[in-house]
Amino acid sequence: MTWISENLTIGECDAIGARVDHNLELTHGCSLDERVSVWDQTPCIFLQDCKCQVYLVRPLVCRAWHSTDKEQCRKAFSSRVSGAEIDNTPYRNYVLGVVRDELARLRPWPKGGVLPLPEAMALLISAKATSDGKLTA
């Protein structure tokens, strides 16, 4: 939240809050299928005039969501089917693998094992980098 408050105006922050409230109002307690039925009324809260307001610090889920096939994206988005898929596995796995590898470099896992992704994400969120680039809890 710090980046948002330091880089967006009060009006932009208020608009994001209003979009959060609107999306929650439409989707609270709904199943995935019900949420898909209102997809056109619940755009990403960070989109303003078709541009991501937090692109430089966008969430990992956004960084991992890619497709090089515009038509595949259009069909999946327009279908309004909760199970519609876009093949982004290679890109998502690459991004998540890079995150895991970098975390392993910064704070090695015991016995040279691979840091499980949930633990890696929790570590990243709660850790602080020291001056030598190592992570501390």
Buried (B, 14 or more C-beta within 10 A) or exposed (E): EEEBEEEBEEEBBEBBEEBEEBBEEBBEEEEEEEBBBEEEEBEEBBEBEEEEBBEEEBEEEBBBBBEEEEEBBEEBEEEEEEEBEBEBEEBBEEBBEEBBEEBBEBBEBEEEEEBEEEEBBEBBEEBEEEEEEEBEE
